[in-house]
């Protein structure tokens, strides 16, 4: 718990109160899968998650990334993911190979704050140390209390709210992820707070 005197112009900001890596939080991703779809392949699914999601301190991302691409990702947000792999040509449609890459789908933007892109984003405000820390980490889960977990909807308590989130039946499979911006966001916090 923390208490601050808001009438004091020297009042402090404590990012540690909510986590020290920017955008750290929990997200729920709905799927079109049902429990009966997943049970027969539960062991294979578990192994695939362990095999394909880099986790832990020092883990490296599976998304091809260089300094220029990181600058573009910081500026463009989800739009970078949508065009990734298309020789950075702005496309009117999403090519099939991008959909198969699984980075992002076009309609995902509808469910993200600011449609997945802050129009005033300025990567030059991010220190080179933060970028260096973040460069190998894009697409990793992290360490500590960060996780990815396959879950099953057992009960729907508020049908209206659940429907708005695309959760429409018991035994629907969802994925809960707790992660953030890892070393990049931590370094930005260290520098500015």
C-alpha positions in Angstrom: 0.0 0.0 0.0 1.2 3.5 -0.7 -0.3 6.9 0.3 0.7 10.3 -1.2 -0.2 13.8 -0.4 -1.6 15.0 -3.7 -1.5 18.6 -2.6 2.3 18.4 -2.4 3.9 19.3 -5.8 6.8 17.1 -4.8 4.6 14.0 -4.4 6.2 10.9 -5.9 5.2 8.5 -8.6 5.8 4.8 -7.7 5.6 2.5 -10.8 6.6 -0.3 -8.5 3.0 -0.2 -7.0 1.7 -1.8 -10.2 4.8 -3.5 -11.6 7.9 -2.1 -13.0 7.7 -3.2 -16.6 5.5 -1.0 -18.7 2.2 -2.5 -19.7 2.6 -5.5 -17.4 -0.7 -7.1 -17.0 -3.0 -10.0 -17.6 -4.9 -10.5 -20.8 -7.5 -13.1 -21.7 -7.6 -14.4 -25.3 -10.7 -16.1 -26.5 -10.5 -19.0 -28.9 -13.1 -20.8 -31.0 -12.1 -24.1 -29.3 -14.2 -26.2 -27.0 -12.9 -28.4 -24.2 -13.7 -31.5 -26.3 -11.4 -30.2 -29.0 -8.5 -29.8 -26.6 -8.7 -32.8 -24.3 -7.5 -35.4 -26.9 -4.4 -33.3 -27.6 -3.7 -31.9 -24.2 -0.2 -33.4 -23.9 0.8 -32.3 -27.4 -0.6 -28.8 -26.8 1.3 -28.5 -23.5 4.5 -29.6 -25.2 4.0 -27.2 -28.1 3.6 -24.3 -25.7 6.8 -25.2 -23.9 8.6 -25.7 -27.3 7.5 -22.5 -28.9 7.1 -19.8 -26.2 10.5 -18.6 -25.0 10.4 -18.0 -21.2 12.7 -17.0 -18.4 15.5 -14.6 -17.9 17.8 -14.5 -20.9 15.2 -16.0 -23.2 15.4 -14.8 -26.8 12.4 -14.1 -29.0 11.4 -16.1 -32.1 10.5 -13.0 -34.1 13.2 -11.9 -36.5 14.4 -8.5 -35.2 17.1 -6.0 -35.8 17.5 -2.4 -34.5 15.7 -0.9 -37.5 12.7 -3.3 -37.1 12.6 -2.6 -33.3 12.4 1.2 -34.1 9.5 0.5 -36.5 7.7 -1.8 -34.0 8.0 0.9 -31.3 6.5 3.5 -33.6 3.9 1.4 -35.4 2.8 -1.0 -32.7 0.4 -3.6 -34.0 0.6 -2.2 -37.5 4.2 -3.3 -37.6 3.1 -6.9 -36.9 0.5 -6.7 -39.6 3.0 -5.8 -42.3 5.9 -7.9 -40.9 7.3 -10.2 -43.5 5.8 -8.2 -46.4 9.1 -6.4 -47.1 7.6 -3.6 -45.1 5.2 -2.7 -48.0 2.0 -1.3 -46.7 -0.7 -3.7 -47.8 -4.4 -3.2 -48.3 -5.0 -6.9 -47.5 -3.3 -9.3 -45.2 -1.3 -11.9 -47.2 -2.0 -15.5 -46.3 1.6 -16.1 -45.1 1.2 -13.3 -42.5 -2.0 -14.9 -41.2 -0.1 -18.2 -40.9 2.7 -16.4 -39.0 0.4 -15.9 -36.1 1.8 -12.6 -35.0 -1.5 -10.8 -35.2 -4.8 -10.7 -37.2 -6.2 -7.5 -38.6 -9.3 -7.7 -36.4 -7.2 -7.9 -33.3 -6.8 -4.1 -33.5 -10.5 -3.8 -32.7 -9.8 -5.2 -29.2 -6.7 -3.1 -28.4 -6.4 0.3 -26.8 -5.8 2.9 -29.4 -6.3 0.1 -32.0 -2.8 -1.2 -31.2 -0.9 2.0 -32.2 -0.2 5.2 -30.4 -0.1 7.8 -33.2 2.3 10.0 -31.3 4.8 7.2 -30.5 8.3 8.5 -30.7 11.0 5.8 -30.5 13.7 8.5 -30.2 12.5 9.0 -26.6 13.5 5.4 -25.7 17.1 5.1 -24.6 19.6 3.0 -26.5 20.1 0.9 -23.4 16.3 0.1 -23.2 16.3 -0.8 -26.9 19.3 -3.0 -26.5 17.6 -4.8 -23.6 14.4 -5.2 -25.6 15.8 -6.2 -28.9 16.1 -9.9 -28.2 13.0 -10.1 -26.1 10.2 -9.4 -28.5 7.9 -12.4 -28.5 9.1 -13.8 -25.2 7.0 -14.4 -22.1 9.4 -13.4 -19.4 10.1 -14.8 -15.9 8.9 -14.5 -12.3 5.1 -14.5 -12.2 4.6 -14.2 -15.9 2.7 -17.1 -17.5 0.6 -18.3 -20.4 -2.2 -20.6 -19.3 -4.8 -22.5 -21.3 -8.1 -22.3 -19.4 -11.7 -23.5 -19.7 -14.8 -21.3 -19.0 -16.7 -23.2 -16.3 -19.4 -20.6 -15.5 -20.7 -17.4 -17.1 -21.9 -15.0 -14.4 -22.6 -11.9 -16.6 -23.8 -13.1 -20.0 -23.9 -9.5 -21.4 -20.3 -8.7 -20.5 -19.1 -12.2 -21.6 -20.8 -11.9 -25.0 -19.1 -8.5 -25.6 -15.8 -10.3 -25.0 -16.6 -13.2 -27.3 -17.1 -15.7 -24.5 -20.4 -17.3 -25.3 -20.5 -20.8 -23.8 -19.4 -23.0 -21.0 -16.3 -25.2 -21.8 -15.0 -22.6 -24.2 -11.2 -22.6 -24.2 -9.4 -19.3 -23.5 -5.8 -18.4 -23.0 -4.7 -16.2 -20.1 -1.3 -14.4 -20.4 0.5 -12.4 -17.8 3.4 -10.5 -19.3 4.6 -7.0 -20.1 7.4 -5.1 -22.0 10.2 -7.0 -20.2 13.7 -5.4 -20.2 12.8 -2.6 -22.5 9.9 -1.3 -20.3 11.8 -1.9 -17.1 14.7 0.2 -18.5 12.3 3.0 -19.5 10.9 3.0 -16.0 14.3 3.1 -14.4 15.3 6.1 -16.5 12.1 8.1 -16.1 10.9 7.2 -12.6 
